[in-house]
Amino acid sequence: MMLAIKGKERGRVLDTSVGYERRLALLDERLSRAADVIAFGEAEALRAEVVAGRMAHPFLAPAFIADELGHALTFFRVEGLSRIFVLDQNEANDSLLRRIKARGLTGVASEPVWSSASGPRDINLYAV
């Protein structure tokens, strides 16, 4: 079974304040490129949602909140993102990723996006 993080739960497991300035800059860039397609009022309403923190688009950093992930199932996905995440806890000697590596299995790729020690990588979850 896979944990699905939906709607308001996203704000509980992801710190959406991380990347705020980058989010605004990217949004402003996209809105200026689409100025001939999107109405000014609609663009301002969209920007207001981002400024107020009610919307994390178009930039979402992988700033997971460790205490909120707790002992989630091994796999989880966040609504609106195409990736499936694997929770690999360092203190777990028998994690899925360790088993894959120990047995030399191929065909499974993993890329660290967040660490409780170093925080989020500088990537946009909407772009991966």
C-alpha positions as CSV (number, residue, x, y, z in Angstrom):
1,M,0.0,0.0,0.0
2,M,1.2,3.5,-0.8
3,L,0.6,6.6,1.2
4,A,-1.0,9.4,-0.9
5,I,-0.5,12.9,0.4
6,K,-3.3,15.1,-0.8
7,G,-4.5,18.7,-0.6
8,K,-3.9,20.3,2.7
9,E,-1.8,17.4,3.9
10,R,0.9,18.6,1.5
11,G,1.4,21.6,3.8
12,R,1.9,19.3,6.7
13,V,4.7,17.2,5.1
14,L,6.3,19.8,2.9
15,D,7.6,23.2,4.0
16,T,6.2,25.3,1.2
17,S,7.9,28.4,2.5
18,V,11.2,27.0,1.2
19,G,11.9,28.5,-2.2
20,Y,9.3,31.3,-1.8
21,E,11.4,33.9,-3.6
22,R,12.3,31.6,-6.4
23,R,8.6,30.6,-6.8
24,L,7.6,34.3,-7.1
25,A,10.4,35.0,-9.6
26,L,9.5,32.0,-11.8
27,L,5.8,32.9,-11.6
28,D,6.4,36.5,-12.6
29,E,8.6,35.4,-15.5
30,R,5.9,33.0,-16.7
31,L,3.1,35.6,-16.3
32,S,5.1,38.2,-18.3
33,R,5.6,35.7,-21.1
34,A,1.9,34.9,-21.1
35,A,0.7,38.5,-20.8
36,D,-1.0,38.4,-24.2
37,V,-2.9,35.2,-23.3
38,I,-3.8,35.6,-19.6
39,A,-6.0,38.5,-18.4
40,F,-4.3,41.0,-16.0
41,G,-6.9,40.3,-13.3
42,E,-6.4,36.6,-13.6
43,A,-2.6,37.0,-13.4
44,E,-2.9,39.2,-10.3
45,A,-5.3,36.7,-8.6
46,L,-2.9,33.9,-9.3
47,R,0.1,35.9,-7.9
48,A,-2.0,36.7,-4.8
49,E,-2.5,33.0,-4.1
50,V,1.2,32.4,-4.3
51,V,2.1,35.4,-2.2
52,A,-0.4,34.3,0.5
53,G,1.1,30.8,0.5
54,R,-2.0,29.1,-0.6
55,M,-0.4,27.8,-3.8
56,A,3.1,26.4,-4.3
57,H,3.2,26.4,-8.1
58,P,5.4,26.8,-10.2
59,F,8.3,26.0,-7.8
60,L,8.2,23.3,-5.1
61,A,11.4,22.4,-3.2
62,P,11.6,18.9,-1.7
63,A,11.6,20.4,1.9
64,F,10.0,17.5,3.7
65,I,9.2,17.8,7.4
66,A,10.9,14.7,9.0
67,D,8.6,14.6,12.0
68,E,5.5,14.6,9.8
69,L,6.8,11.7,7.7
70,G,7.3,9.7,10.8
71,H,7.0,6.1,10.0
72,A,5.2,6.4,6.7
73,L,5.0,3.4,4.5
74,T,8.1,2.9,2.3
75,F,6.4,4.4,-0.8
76,F,4.5,7.7,-0.8
77,R,3.4,10.1,-3.4
78,V,2.3,13.8,-3.3
79,E,-0.8,14.7,-5.2
80,G,0.1,16.8,-8.2
81,L,3.5,15.3,-8.6
82,S,4.4,12.5,-11.0
83,R,7.2,11.0,-8.9
84,I,6.9,8.3,-6.3
85,F,9.0,8.9,-3.2
86,V,10.7,6.2,-1.1
87,L,11.3,6.9,2.5
88,D,14.7,5.5,3.4
89,Q,15.5,6.1,7.0
90,N,19.2,5.9,8.0
91,E,18.4,4.1,11.3
92,A,16.6,1.3,9.5
93,N,19.2,-1.5,8.7
94,D,16.8,-3.3,6.5
95,S,15.4,-0.6,4.1
96,L,14.2,-1.3,0.6
97,L,17.1,0.7,-1.0
98,R,19.7,-1.2,1.1
99,R,18.1,-4.5,0.0
100,I,18.2,-3.5,-3.6
101,K,21.9,-2.5,-3.4
102,A,22.9,-5.6,-1.3
103,R,21.3,-8.0,-3.9
104,G,22.7,-6.2,-6.9
105,L,19.3,-5.6,-8.4
106,T,19.1,-3.4,-11.5
107,G,16.3,-1.5,-13.2
108,V,15.5,0.7,-10.2
109,A,16.8,4.2,-10.1
110,S,16.7,6.4,-7.0
111,E,17.8,10.0,-6.6
112,P,18.0,11.6,-3.2
113,V,15.9,14.8,-3.0
114,W,16.0,15.5,0.7
115,S,17.9,14.6,3.8
116,S,17.1,15.2,7.4
117,A,20.8,16.2,7.9
118,S,21.3,18.5,4.9
119,G,17.7,19.5,4.0
120,P,16.3,19.7,0.4
121,R,18.3,19.6,-2.8
122,D,18.0,22.6,-5.0
123,I,15.5,21.1,-7.4
124,N,11.9,21.9,-8.4
125,L,9.7,18.9,-7.8
126,Y,7.3,20.2,-10.5
127,A,10.1,19.9,-13.1
128,V,11.4,16.4,-12.3
